[in-house]
Amino acid sequence: MASKFLVRETFVDATQDCIFGESKFEPFEVGDTRGDIYKYGLREHGRCTSKVYVDRKDGSVKEMGWVFEKRVAYEGRRSRGETYLQQVWLEVIELVPENNGLATVYQRKP
């Protein structure tokens, strides 16, 4: 069965206020509910500090995911024991099945 959700992670160094990585939207394979995605975020990226919202064309606002954060040691040349506050913006797109008579195709949920 195809995943019901697509997930994108954006990595932010909140100490220096810069984005340092971003994934593409990919199928979420660890579970099959929004709760499973939230638990994954807690386990992998630390405590939840906020929600992610997007503005719609009609002026309304839609909840799109969560912001998680934890303290992480710098890697590489900067690693002299220094740490930074890492935020991960976890954005979620829910897909809904549409049956066109030949196959079930998953479309973005409005």
Jmol script that loads the backbone (N, CA, C; Angstrom):
load data "model"
ATOM      1  N   MET A   1       0.843  -1.195   0.000  1.00  0.00           N
ATOM      2  CA  MET A   1       0.000   0.000   0.000  1.00  0.00           C
ATOM      3  C   MET A   1       0.879   1.247   0.000  1.00  0.00           C
ATOM      4  N   ALA A   2       0.461   2.237  -0.752  1.00  0.00           N
ATOM      5  CA  ALA A   2       1.204   3.502  -0.824  1.00  0.00           C
ATOM      6  C   ALA A   2       1.013   4.301   0.462  1.00  0.00           C
ATOM      7  N   SER A   3       2.011   5.100   0.776  1.00  0.00           N
ATOM      8  CA  SER A   3       1.939   5.941   1.966  1.00  0.00           C
ATOM      9  C   SER A   3       0.830   6.984   1.816  1.00  0.00           C
ATOM     10  N   LYS A   4       0.156   7.289   2.914  1.00  0.00           N
ATOM     11  CA  LYS A   4      -0.885   8.321   2.916  1.00  0.00           C
ATOM     12  C   LYS A   4      -0.315   9.714   3.116  1.00  0.00           C
ATOM     13  N   PHE A   5       0.993   9.805   3.442  1.00  0.00           N
ATOM     14  CA  PHE A   5       1.584  11.094   3.775  1.00  0.00           C
ATOM     15  C   PHE A   5       2.916  11.296   3.060  1.00  0.00           C
ATOM     16  N   LEU A   6       3.166  12.552   2.703  1.00  0.00           N
ATOM     17  CA  LEU A   6       4.485  12.972   2.247  1.00  0.00           C
ATOM     18  C   LEU A   6       5.045  13.888   3.322  1.00  0.00           C
ATOM     19  N   VAL A   7       6.349  13.758   3.608  1.00  0.00           N
ATOM     20  CA  VAL A   7       6.981  14.520   4.685  1.00  0.00           C
ATOM     21  C   VAL A   7       8.248  15.187   4.167  1.00  0.00           C
ATOM     22  N   ARG A   8       8.455  16.442   4.572  1.00  0.00           N
ATOM     23  CA  ARG A   8       9.693  17.155   4.259  1.00  0.00           C
ATOM     24  C   ARG A   8      10.287  17.695   5.556  1.00  0.00           C
ATOM     25  N   GLU A   9      11.620  17.550   5.702  1.00  0.00           N
ATOM     26  CA  GLU A   9      12.320  18.058   6.875  1.00  0.00           C
ATOM     27  C   GLU A   9      13.236  19.195   6.452  1.00  0.00           C
ATOM     28  N   THR A  10      13.125  20.326   7.140  1.00  0.00           N
ATOM     29  CA  THR A  10      14.020  21.459   6.932  1.00  0.00           C
ATOM     30  C   THR A  10      14.831  21.647   8.205  1.00  0.00           C
ATOM     31  N   PHE A  11      16.167  21.639   8.070  1.00  0.00           N
ATOM     32  CA  PHE A  11      17.069  21.717   9.214  1.00  0.00           C
ATOM     33  C   PHE A  11      17.583  23.142   9.376  1.00  0.00           C
ATOM     34  N   VAL A  12      17.442  23.683  10.594  1.00  0.00           N
ATOM     35  CA  VAL A  12      17.791  25.069  10.880  1.00  0.00           C
ATOM     36  C   VAL A  12      18.760  25.120  12.058  1.00  0.00           C
ATOM     37  N   ASP A  13      19.841  25.894  11.892  1.00  0.00           N
ATOM     38  CA  ASP A  13      20.728  26.217  13.015  1.00  0.00           C
ATOM     39  C   ASP A  13      20.132  27.470  13.641  1.00  0.00           C
ATOM     40  N   ALA A  14      19.359  27.292  14.709  1.00  0.00           N
ATOM     41  CA  ALA A  14      18.672  28.424  15.334  1.00  0.00           C
ATOM     42  C   ALA A  14      19.645  29.343  16.064  1.00  0.00           C
ATOM     43  N   THR A  15      20.825  28.851  16.416  1.00  0.00           N
ATOM     44  CA  THR A  15      21.834  29.672  17.079  1.00  0.00           C
ATOM     45  C   THR A  15      22.363  30.737  16.121  1.00  0.00           C
ATOM     46  N   GLN A  16      22.597  30.338  14.864  1.00  0.00           N
ATOM     47  CA  GLN A  16      23.108  31.279  13.866  1.00  0.00           C
ATOM     48  C   GLN A  16      22.032  31.732  12.891  1.00  0.00           C
ATOM     49  N   ASP A  17      20.785  31.281  13.105  1.00  0.00           N
ATOM     50  CA  ASP A  17      19.644  31.689  12.295  1.00  0.00           C
ATOM     51  C   ASP A  17      19.852  31.412  10.808  1.00  0.00           C
ATOM     52  N   CYS A  18      20.169  30.142  10.473  1.00  0.00           N
ATOM     53  CA  CYS A  18      20.349  29.791   9.061  1.00  0.00           C
ATOM     54  C   CYS A  18      19.862  28.369   8.800  1.00  0.00           C
ATOM     55  N   ILE A  19      19.356  28.156   7.583  1.00  0.00           N
ATOM     56  CA  ILE A  19      18.947  26.825   7.137  1.00  0.00           C
ATOM     57  C   ILE A  19      20.185  26.124   6.607  1.00  0.00           C
ATOM     58  N   PHE A  20      20.390  24.862   7.022  1.00  0.00           N
ATOM     59  CA  PHE A  20      21.564  24.146   6.523  1.00  0.00           C
ATOM     60  C   PHE A  20      21.228  22.843   5.833  1.00  0.00           C
ATOM     61  N   GLY A  21      19.957  22.534   5.672  1.00  0.00           N
ATOM     62  CA  GLY A  21      19.583  21.328   4.953  1.00  0.00           C
ATOM     63  C   GLY A  21      18.083  21.219   4.787  1.00  0.00           C
ATOM     64  N   GLU A  22      17.684  20.538   3.713  1.00  0.00           N
ATOM     65  CA  GLU A  22      16.259  20.367   3.450  1.00  0.00           C
ATOM     66  C   GLU A  22      16.078  19.127   2.589  1.00  0.00           C
ATOM     67  N   SER A  23      15.118  18.298   2.961  1.00  0.00           N
ATOM     68  CA  SER A  23      14.807  17.135   2.136  1.00  0.00           C
ATOM     69  C   SER A  23      13.692  17.488   1.160  1.00  0.00           C
ATOM     70  N   LYS A  24      13.471  16.620   0.196  1.00  0.00           N
ATOM     71  CA  LYS A  24      12.306  16.745  -0.690  1.00  0.00           C
ATOM     72  C   LYS A  24      11.124  16.106   0.029  1.00  0.00           C
ATOM     73  N   PHE A  25       9.915  16.363  -0.457  1.00  0.00           N
ATOM     74  CA  PHE A  25       8.764  15.654   0.091  1.00  0.00           C
ATOM     75  C   PHE A  25       8.896  14.193  -0.307  1.00  0.00           C
ATOM     76  N   GLU A  26       8.894  13.305   0.700  1.00  0.00           N
ATOM     77  CA  GLU A  26       9.050  11.876   0.479  1.00  0.00           C
ATOM     78  C   GLU A  26       7.967  11.120   1.225  1.00  0.00           C
ATOM     79  N   PRO A  27       7.596   9.930   0.742  1.00  0.00           N
ATOM     80  CA  PRO A  27       6.593   9.137   1.454  1.00  0.00           C
ATOM     81  C   PRO A  27       7.051   8.807   2.870  1.00  0.00           C
ATOM     82  N   PHE A  28       6.127   8.895   3.811  1.00  0.00           N
ATOM     83  CA  PHE A  28       6.414   8.557   5.208  1.00  0.00           C
ATOM     84  C   PHE A  28       6.129   7.082   5.391  1.00  0.00           C
ATOM     85  N   GLU A  29       7.152   6.302   5.724  1.00  0.00           N
ATOM     86  CA  GLU A  29       7.012   4.847   5.781  1.00  0.00           C
ATOM     87  C   GLU A  29       7.046   4.273   7.199  1.00  0.00           C
ATOM     88  N   VAL A  30       7.179   5.118   8.228  1.00  0.00           N
ATOM     89  CA  VAL A  30       7.353   4.632   9.599  1.00  0.00           C
ATOM     90  C   VAL A  30       6.012   4.332  10.273  1.00  0.00           C
ATOM     91  N   GLY A  31       4.941   4.870   9.789  1.00  0.00           N
ATOM     92  CA  GLY A  31       3.618   4.652  10.370  1.00  0.00           C
ATOM     93  C   GLY A  31       2.575   5.133   9.383  1.00  0.00           C
ATOM     94  N   ASP A  32       1.315   5.167   9.818  1.00  0.00           N
ATOM     95  CA  ASP A  32       0.287   5.589   8.869  1.00  0.00           C
ATOM     96  C   ASP A  32      -0.729   6.571   9.428  1.00  0.00           C
ATOM     97  N   THR A  33      -0.334   7.324  10.468  1.00  0.00           N
ATOM     98  CA  THR A  33      -1.203   8.384  10.981  1.00  0.00           C
ATOM     99  C   THR A  33      -0.358   9.634  11.238  1.00  0.00           C
ATOM    100  N   ARG A  34      -1.035  10.773  11.372  1.00  0.00           N
ATOM    101  CA  ARG A  34      -0.324  12.007  11.725  1.00  0.00           C
ATOM    102  C   ARG A  34       0.327  11.862  13.107  1.00  0.00           C
ATOM    103  N   GLY A  35      -0.308  11.116  13.983  1.00  0.00           N
ATOM    104  CA  GLY A  35       0.264  10.861  15.307  1.00  0.00           C
ATOM    105  C   GLY A  35       1.592  10.119  15.214  1.00  0.00           C
ATOM    106  N   ASP A  36       1.695   9.169  14.279  1.00  0.00           N
ATOM    107  CA  ASP A  36       2.950   8.447  14.071  1.00  0.00           C
ATOM    108  C   ASP A  36       4.045   9.399  13.593  1.00  0.00           C
ATOM    109  N   ILE A  37       3.676  10.347  12.748  1.00  0.00           N
ATOM    110  CA  ILE A  37       4.649  11.328  12.256  1.00  0.00           C
ATOM    111  C   ILE A  37       5.114  12.219  13.405  1.00  0.00           C
ATOM    112  N   TYR A  38       4.176  12.652  14.243  1.00  0.00           N
ATOM    113  CA  TYR A  38       4.516  13.489  15.391  1.00  0.00           C
ATOM    114  C   TYR A  38       5.465  12.734  16.337  1.00  0.00           C
ATOM    115  N   LYS A  39       5.153  11.478  16.631  1.00  0.00           N
ATOM    116  CA  LYS A  39       6.009  10.669  17.516  1.00  0.00           C
ATOM    117  C   LYS A  39       7.402  10.483  16.908  1.00  0.00           C
ATOM    118  N   TYR A  40       7.470  10.304  15.591  1.00  0.00           N
ATOM    119  CA  TYR A  40       8.758  10.210  14.906  1.00  0.00           C
ATOM    120  C   TYR A  40       9.560  11.502  15.121  1.00  0.00           C
ATOM    121  N   GLY A  41       8.899  12.642  14.983  1.00  0.00           N
ATOM    122  CA  GLY A  41       9.556  13.932  15.192  1.00  0.00           C
ATOM    123  C   GLY A  41      10.111  14.061  16.597  1.00  0.00           C
ATOM    124  N   LEU A  42       9.336  13.672  17.593  1.00  0.00           N
ATOM    125  CA  LEU A  42       9.801  13.721  18.985  1.00  0.00           C
ATOM    126  C   LEU A  42      11.020  12.827  19.188  1.00  0.00           C
ATOM    127  N   ARG A  43      10.944  11.618  18.657  1.00  0.00           N
ATOM    128  CA  ARG A  43      12.017  10.641  18.848  1.00  0.00           C
ATOM    129  C   ARG A  43      13.309  11.068  18.148  1.00  0.00           C
ATOM    130  N   GLU A  44      13.196  11.586  16.928  1.00  0.00           N
ATOM    131  CA  GLU A  44      14.377  11.906  16.123  1.00  0.00           C
ATOM    132  C   GLU A  44      14.907  13.325  16.331  1.00  0.00           C
ATOM    133  N   HIS A  45      14.004  14.283  16.627  1.00  0.00           N
ATOM    134  CA  HIS A  45      14.393  15.689  16.570  1.00  0.00           C
ATOM    135  C   HIS A  45      14.173  16.478  17.858  1.00  0.00           C
ATOM    136  N   GLY A  46      13.750  15.824  18.938  1.00  0.00           N
ATOM    137  CA  GLY A  46      13.615  16.533  20.212  1.00  0.00           C
ATOM    138  C   GLY A  46      12.206  17.022  20.492  1.00  0.00           C
ATOM    139  N   ARG A  47      12.123  17.991  21.386  1.00  0.00           N
ATOM    140  CA  ARG A  47      10.805  18.463  21.839  1.00  0.00           C
ATOM    141  C   ARG A  47      10.111  19.311  20.768  1.00  0.00           C
ATOM    142  N   CYS A  48       8.786  19.291  20.798  1.00  0.00           N
ATOM    143  CA  CYS A  48       7.994  20.098  19.869  1.00  0.00           C
ATOM    144  C   CYS A  48       7.820  21.489  20.471  1.00  0.00           C
ATOM    145  N   THR A  49       8.139  22.517  19.682  1.00  0.00           N
ATOM    146  CA  THR A  49       8.048  23.888  20.191  1.00  0.00           C
ATOM    147  C   THR A  49       6.988  24.722  19.486  1.00  0.00           C
ATOM    148  N   SER A  50       6.509  24.243  18.340  1.00  0.00           N
ATOM    149  CA  SER A  50       5.565  25.053  17.577  1.00  0.00           C
ATOM    150  C   SER A  50       4.939  24.206  16.480  1.00  0.00           C
ATOM    151  N   LYS A  51       3.996  24.787  15.788  1.00  0.00           N
ATOM    152  CA  LYS A  51       3.423  24.177  14.588  1.00  0.00           C
ATOM    153  C   LYS A  51       3.899  24.970  13.369  1.00  0.00           C
ATOM    154  N   VAL A  52       3.878  24.316  12.218  1.00  0.00           N
ATOM    155  CA  VAL A  52       4.198  24.978  10.949  1.00  0.00           C
ATOM    156  C   VAL A  52       2.867  25.293  10.261  1.00  0.00           C
ATOM    157  N   TYR A  53       2.731  26.532   9.788  1.00  0.00           N
ATOM    158  CA  TYR A  53       1.516  26.954   9.104  1.00  0.00           C
ATOM    159  C   TYR A  53       1.867  27.472   7.715  1.00  0.00           C
ATOM    160  N   VAL A  54       0.916  27.353   6.785  1.00  0.00           N
ATOM    161  CA  VAL A  54       1.073  27.948   5.462  1.00  0.00           C
ATOM    162  C   VAL A  54      -0.146  28.825   5.181  1.00  0.00           C
ATOM    163  N   ASP A  55       0.091  29.893   4.431  1.00  0.00           N
ATOM    164  CA  ASP A  55      -0.998  30.772   4.013  1.00  0.00           C
ATOM    165  C   ASP A  55      -1.612  30.225   2.736  1.00  0.00           C
ATOM    166  N   ARG A  56      -2.926  30.214   2.681  1.00  0.00           N
ATOM    167  CA  ARG A  56      -3.635  29.781   1.480  1.00  0.00           C
ATOM    168  C   ARG A  56      -3.943  30.988   0.613  1.00  0.00           C
ATOM    169  N   LYS A  57      -4.272  30.725  -0.658  1.00  0.00           N
ATOM    170  CA  LYS A  57      -4.592  31.801  -1.597  1.00  0.00           C
ATOM    171  C   LYS A  57      -5.809  32.607  -1.155  1.00  0.00           C
ATOM    172  N   ASP A  58      -6.751  31.932  -0.465  1.00  0.00           N
ATOM    173  CA  ASP A  58      -7.968  32.627  -0.033  1.00  0.00           C
ATOM    174  C   ASP A  58      -7.764  33.446   1.243  1.00  0.00           C
ATOM    175  N   GLY A  59      -6.522  33.474   1.765  1.00  0.00           N
ATOM    176  CA  GLY A  59      -6.223  34.259   2.952  1.00  0.00           C
ATOM    177  C   GLY A  59      -6.290  33.486   4.254  1.00  0.00           C
ATOM    178  N   SER A  60      -6.802  32.263   4.205  1.00  0.00           N
ATOM    179  CA  SER A  60      -6.853  31.452   5.419  1.00  0.00           C
ATOM    180  C   SER A  60      -5.481  30.823   5.692  1.00  0.00           C
ATOM    181  N   VAL A  61      -5.360  30.221   6.857  1.00  0.00           N
ATOM    182  CA  VAL A  61      -4.105  29.602   7.283  1.00  0.00           C
ATOM    183  C   VAL A  61      -4.362  28.121   7.537  1.00  0.00           C
ATOM    184  N   LYS A  62      -3.414  27.268   7.117  1.00  0.00           N
ATOM    185  CA  LYS A  62      -3.563  25.829   7.317  1.00  0.00           C
ATOM    186  C   LYS A  62      -2.364  25.296   8.095  1.00  0.00           C
ATOM    187  N   GLU A  63      -2.639  24.443   9.091  1.00  0.00           N
ATOM    188  CA  GLU A  63      -1.565  23.771   9.822  1.00  0.00           C
ATOM    189  C   GLU A  63      -0.908  22.763   8.885  1.00  0.00           C
ATOM    190  N   MET A  64       0.424  22.783   8.838  1.00  0.00           N
ATOM    191  CA  MET A  64       1.153  21.950   7.879  1.00  0.00           C
ATOM    192  C   MET A  64       2.104  20.967   8.556  1.00  0.00           C
ATOM    193  N   GLY A  65       2.378  21.124   9.852  1.00  0.00           N
ATOM    194  CA  GLY A  65       3.329  20.241  10.527  1.00  0.00           C
ATOM    195  C   GLY A  65       3.764  20.819  11.856  1.00  0.00           C
ATOM    196  N   TRP A  66       5.013  20.472  12.260  1.00  0.00           N
ATOM    197  CA  TRP A  66       5.514  20.868  13.569  1.00  0.00           C
ATOM    198  C   TRP A  66       6.967  21.317  13.490  1.00  0.00           C
ATOM    199  N   VAL A  67       7.394  22.057  14.522  1.00  0.00           N
ATOM    200  CA  VAL A  67       8.795  22.441  14.684  1.00  0.00           C
ATOM    201  C   VAL A  67       9.321  21.719  15.918  1.00  0.00           C
ATOM    202  N   PHE A  68      10.417  20.989  15.749  1.00  0.00           N
ATOM    203  CA  PHE A  68      11.067  20.274  16.843  1.00  0.00           C
ATOM    204  C   PHE A  68      12.446  20.881  17.048  1.00  0.00           C
ATOM    205  N   GLU A  69      12.965  20.803  18.283  1.00  0.00           N
ATOM    206  CA  GLU A  69      14.310  21.325  18.500  1.00  0.00           C
ATOM    207  C   GLU A  69      15.043  20.542  19.580  1.00  0.00           C
ATOM    208  N   LYS A  70      16.379  20.535  19.435  1.00  0.00           N
ATOM    209  CA  LYS A  70      17.260  19.930  20.432  1.00  0.00           C
ATOM    210  C   LYS A  70      18.646  20.528  20.278  1.00  0.00           C
ATOM    211  N   ARG A  71      19.454  20.423  21.317  1.00  0.00           N
ATOM    212  CA  ARG A  71      20.832  20.915  21.288  1.00  0.00           C
ATOM    213  C   ARG A  71      21.702  19.826  20.672  1.00  0.00           C
ATOM    214  N   VAL A  72      22.556  20.236  19.698  1.00  0.00           N
ATOM    215  CA  VAL A  72      23.380  19.302  18.934  1.00  0.00           C
ATOM    216  C   VAL A  72      24.797  19.848  18.844  1.00  0.00           C
ATOM    217  N   ALA A  73      25.799  18.951  18.878  1.00  0.00           N
ATOM    218  CA  ALA A  73      27.198  19.363  18.735  1.00  0.00           C
ATOM    219  C   ALA A  73      27.495  19.641  17.257  1.00  0.00           C
ATOM    220  N   TYR A  74      28.264  20.710  17.006  1.00  0.00           N
ATOM    221  CA  TYR A  74      28.725  20.983  15.643  1.00  0.00           C
ATOM    222  C   TYR A  74      29.607  19.837  15.173  1.00  0.00           C
ATOM    223  N   GLU A  75      29.603  19.578  13.874  1.00  0.00           N
ATOM    224  CA  GLU A  75      30.460  18.552  13.284  1.00  0.00           C
ATOM    225  C   GLU A  75      31.574  19.218  12.485  1.00  0.00           C
ATOM    226  N   GLY A  76      32.640  18.474  12.223  1.00  0.00           N
ATOM    227  CA  GLY A  76      33.705  18.979  11.362  1.00  0.00           C
ATOM    228  C   GLY A  76      34.609  19.977  12.055  1.00  0.00           C
ATOM    229  N   ARG A  77      35.033  20.991  11.301  1.00  0.00           N
ATOM    230  CA  ARG A  77      35.999  21.968  11.801  1.00  0.00           C
ATOM    231  C   ARG A  77      35.506  22.744  13.011  1.00  0.00           C
ATOM    232  N   ARG A  78      34.228  22.922  13.130  1.00  0.00           N
ATOM    233  CA  ARG A  78      33.675  23.725  14.224  1.00  0.00           C
ATOM    234  C   ARG A  78      33.406  22.905  15.474  1.00  0.00           C
ATOM    235  N   SER A  79      33.845  21.662  15.508  1.00  0.00           N
ATOM    236  CA  SER A  79      33.395  20.733  16.538  1.00  0.00           C
ATOM    237  C   SER A  79      34.074  20.862  17.892  1.00  0.00           C
ATOM    238  N   ARG A  80      34.782  21.882  18.187  1.00  0.00           N
ATOM    239  CA  ARG A  80      35.521  22.024  19.455  1.00  0.00           C
ATOM    240  C   ARG A  80      34.611  21.988  20.677  1.00  0.00           C
ATOM    241  N   GLY A  81      33.694  21.069  20.695  1.00  0.00           N
ATOM    242  CA  GLY A  81      32.801  20.938  21.833  1.00  0.00           C
ATOM    243  C   GLY A  81      31.649  21.922  21.823  1.00  0.00           C
ATOM    244  N   GLU A  82      31.567  22.769  20.806  1.00  0.00           N
ATOM    245  CA  GLU A  82      30.483  23.746  20.729  1.00  0.00           C
ATOM    246  C   GLU A  82      29.187  23.063  20.305  1.00  0.00           C
ATOM    247  N   THR A  83      28.093  23.584  20.794  1.00  0.00           N
ATOM    248  CA  THR A  83      26.781  23.067  20.410  1.00  0.00           C
ATOM    249  C   THR A  83      25.930  24.191  19.834  1.00  0.00           C
ATOM    250  N   TYR A  84      24.862  23.799  19.176  1.00  0.00           N
ATOM    251  CA  TYR A  84      23.912  24.768  18.646  1.00  0.00           C
ATOM    252  C   TYR A  84      22.508  24.236  18.834  1.00  0.00           C
ATOM    253  N   LEU A  85      21.522  25.112  18.736  1.00  0.00           N
ATOM    254  CA  LEU A  85      20.126  24.715  18.843  1.00  0.00           C
ATOM    255  C   LEU A  85      19.632  24.353  17.445  1.00  0.00           C
ATOM    256  N   GLN A  86      19.378  23.062  17.241  1.00  0.00           N
ATOM    257  CA  GLN A  86      18.908  22.587  15.940  1.00  0.00           C
ATOM    258  C   GLN A  86      17.386  22.535  15.944  1.00  0.00           C
ATOM    259  N   GLN A  87      16.792  23.184  14.951  1.00  0.00           N
ATOM    260  CA  GLN A  87      15.351  23.081  14.739  1.00  0.00           C
ATOM    261  C   GLN A  87      15.123  22.255  13.485  1.00  0.00           C
ATOM    262  N   VAL A  88      14.089  21.447  13.511  1.00  0.00           N
ATOM    263  CA  VAL A  88      13.669  20.714  12.323  1.00  0.00           C
ATOM    264  C   VAL A  88      12.207  21.039  12.092  1.00  0.00           C
ATOM    265  N   TRP A  89      11.934  21.627  10.920  1.00  0.00           N
ATOM    266  CA  TRP A  89      10.562  21.915  10.517  1.00  0.00           C
ATOM    267  C   TRP A  89      10.072  20.689   9.759  1.00  0.00           C
ATOM    268  N   LEU A  90       9.093  19.994  10.316  1.00  0.00           N
ATOM    269  CA  LEU A  90       8.559  18.775   9.732  1.00  0.00           C
ATOM    270  C   LEU A  90       7.221  19.119   9.075  1.00  0.00           C
ATOM    271  N   GLU A  91       7.220  19.177   7.747  1.00  0.00           N
ATOM    272  CA  GLU A  91       6.003  19.525   7.004  1.00  0.00           C
ATOM    273  C   GLU A  91       5.343  18.253   6.480  1.00  0.00           C
ATOM    274  N   VAL A  92       4.020  18.195   6.558  1.00  0.00           N
ATOM    275  CA  VAL A  92       3.275  16.994   6.204  1.00  0.00           C
ATOM    276  C   VAL A  92       2.210  17.328   5.164  1.00  0.00           C
ATOM    277  N   ILE A  93       2.159  16.520   4.113  1.00  0.00           N
ATOM    278  CA  ILE A  93       1.076  16.600   3.122  1.00  0.00           C
ATOM    279  C   ILE A  93       0.309  15.287   3.186  1.00  0.00           C
ATOM    280  N   GLU A  94      -0.995  15.372   3.422  1.00  0.00           N
ATOM    281  CA  GLU A  94      -1.830  14.169   3.440  1.00  0.00           C
ATOM    282  C   GLU A  94      -2.367  13.925   2.037  1.00  0.00           C
ATOM    283  N   LEU A  95      -2.295  12.668   1.607  1.00  0.00           N
ATOM    284  CA  LEU A  95      -2.776  12.280   0.288  1.00  0.00           C
ATOM    285  C   LEU A  95      -4.094  11.542   0.433  1.00  0.00           C
ATOM    286  N   VAL A  96      -4.992  11.745  -0.527  1.00  0.00           N
ATOM    287  CA  VAL A  96      -6.274  11.035  -0.518  1.00  0.00           C
ATOM    288  C   VAL A  96      -6.399  10.231  -1.805  1.00  0.00           C
ATOM    289  N   PRO A  97      -6.944   9.016  -1.718  1.00  0.00           N
ATOM    290  CA  PRO A  97      -7.051   8.186  -2.918  1.00  0.00           C
ATOM    291  C   PRO A  97      -8.191   8.646  -3.826  1.00  0.00           C
ATOM    292  N   GLU A  98      -7.931   8.590  -5.126  1.00  0.00           N
ATOM    293  CA  GLU A  98      -8.964   8.820  -6.134  1.00  0.00           C
ATOM    294  C   GLU A  98      -8.923   7.652  -7.100  1.00  0.00           C
ATOM    295  N   ASN A  99     -10.040   6.989  -7.275  1.00  0.00           N
ATOM    296  CA  ASN A  99     -10.087   5.847  -8.175  1.00  0.00           C
ATOM    297  C   ASN A  99     -10.615   6.316  -9.524  1.00  0.00           C
ATOM    298  N   ASN A 100      -9.778   6.191 -10.571  1.00  0.00           N
ATOM    299  CA  ASN A 100     -10.200   6.648 -11.890  1.00  0.00           C
ATOM    300  C   ASN A 100     -10.716   5.499 -12.752  1.00  0.00           C
ATOM    301  N   GLY A 101     -11.006   4.344 -12.159  1.00  0.00           N
ATOM    302  CA  GLY A 101     -11.508   3.204 -12.899  1.00  0.00           C
ATOM    303  C   GLY A 101     -10.407   2.244 -13.321  1.00  0.00           C
ATOM    304  N   LEU A 102      -9.204   2.743 -13.499  1.00  0.00           N
ATOM    305  CA  LEU A 102      -8.089   1.898 -13.888  1.00  0.00           C
ATOM    306  C   LEU A 102      -7.140   1.621 -12.729  1.00  0.00           C
ATOM    307  N   ALA A 103      -6.931   2.633 -11.916  1.00  0.00           N
ATOM    308  CA  ALA A 103      -6.003   2.500 -10.789  1.00  0.00           C
ATOM    309  C   ALA A 103      -6.365   3.525  -9.722  1.00  0.00           C
ATOM    310  N   THR A 104      -5.876   3.304  -8.529  1.00  0.00           N
ATOM    311  CA  THR A 104      -6.056   4.275  -7.461  1.00  0.00           C
ATOM    312  C   THR A 104      -4.879   5.215  -7.476  1.00  0.00           C
ATOM    313  N   VAL A 105      -5.178   6.489  -7.622  1.00  0.00           N
ATOM    314  CA  VAL A 105      -4.145   7.523  -7.674  1.00  0.00           C
ATOM    315  C   VAL A 105      -4.292   8.384  -6.419  1.00  0.00           C
ATOM    316  N   TYR A 106      -3.167   8.711  -5.791  1.00  0.00           N
ATOM    317  CA  TYR A 106      -3.222   9.555  -4.589  1.00  0.00           C
ATOM    318  C   TYR A 106      -2.980  11.005  -4.953  1.00  0.00           C
ATOM    319  N   GLN A 107      -3.882  11.863  -4.512  1.00  0.00           N
ATOM    320  CA  GLN A 107      -3.806  13.291  -4.771  1.00  0.00           C
ATOM    321  C   GLN A 107      -3.650  14.025  -3.449  1.00  0.00           C
ATOM    322  N   ARG A 108      -3.146  15.248  -3.527  1.00  0.00           N
ATOM    323  CA  ARG A 108      -2.997  16.095  -2.349  1.00  0.00           C
ATOM    324  C   ARG A 108      -4.360  16.413  -1.758  1.00  0.00           C
ATOM    325  N   LYS A 109      -4.481  16.305  -0.439  1.00  0.00           N
ATOM    326  CA  LYS A 109      -5.739  16.653   0.231  1.00  0.00           C
ATOM    327  C   LYS A 109      -5.852  18.162   0.290  1.00  0.00           C
ATOM    328  N   PRO A 110      -6.988  18.735  -0.091  1.00  0.00           N
ATOM    329  CA  PRO A 110      -7.138  20.200  -0.065  1.00  0.00           C
ATOM    330  C   PRO A 110      -7.120  20.778   1.330  1.00  0.00           C
TER     331      PRO A 110
END
end "model"
wireframe off; spacefill off
backbone 0.3
color backbone group
